[in-house]
Amino acid sequence: MDLVTLLSIKLKARYVGDDEFGNRYYQEKRARPSKQPRRYVRYNGLVEASKVPAEWHGWLHHTEDLPPPS
């Protein structure tokens, strides 16, 4: 992840939780007008979408309102 992306996440998003793979999940602090807030994942190591567990996948794609319990 480049420095600009890392700074953007640190300034605009809040930490929500992590999973057993060490991936960290974030959500925008403020929602865009009339839209849902964006949700992000910072992968631990190699960027591979199959490393996202099913419960976090649902949260990332707004099918679940609350993140899974840590």
C-alpha positions in Angstrom: 0.0 0.0 0.0 1.4 3.4 -0.9 1.9 6.2 1.5 -1.0 8.4 0.1 -3.5 5.6 0.5 -2.3 4.8 4.1 -2.6 8.5 5.1 -6.0 8.8 3.5 -7.3 5.8 5.5 -5.8 7.1 8.7 -7.4 10.5 8.3 -10.8 9.7 6.9 -11.6 6.2 8.3 -12.0 4.6 11.7 -10.7 1.2 12.6 -13.5 -1.4 13.0 -11.8 -4.7 13.6 -9.5 -7.5 12.3 -9.7 -11.1 11.3 -7.7 -14.3 11.9 -5.5 -13.5 8.9 -4.4 -10.2 10.3 -6.4 -8.1 7.8 -7.7 -4.8 9.3 -11.1 -3.3 8.4 -12.1 0.4 8.3 -15.1 2.5 7.6 -15.3 6.1 6.6 -15.9 8.5 9.5 -18.5 10.5 7.5 -20.9 9.1 5.0 -21.2 10.8 1.6 -24.5 12.6 1.1 -27.3 10.1 0.5 -24.9 7.2 0.3 -23.5 4.5 2.6 -20.0 5.1 4.1 -17.2 3.3 2.3 -15.6 0.3 3.9 -12.0 -0.8 3.4 -9.8 -3.7 4.1 -6.0 -3.5 4.6 -4.6 -6.9 3.8 -1.8 -8.4 5.9 0.8 -9.4 3.3 -0.2 -10.3 -0.2 -3.4 -8.7 -1.5 -5.7 -11.6 -2.1 -9.5 -11.2 -1.9 -9.9 -14.9 -1.0 -8.3 -14.1 2.4 -11.4 -12.2 3.5 -13.6 -14.5 5.6 -17.3 -14.8 4.7 -18.5 -12.7 7.7 -16.3 -9.8 6.8 -17.1 -10.1 3.2 -20.8 -9.5 4.0 -19.9 -6.5 6.1 -17.6 -5.0 3.4 -20.4 -5.3 0.8 -23.1 -3.7 3.0 -25.2 -6.9 3.4 -24.5 -6.8 7.1 -24.9 -3.6 9.1 -22.7 -4.6 12.0 -19.1 -6.0 11.8 -18.6 -9.5 13.1 -17.6 -9.8 16.7 -13.8 -9.8 17.3 
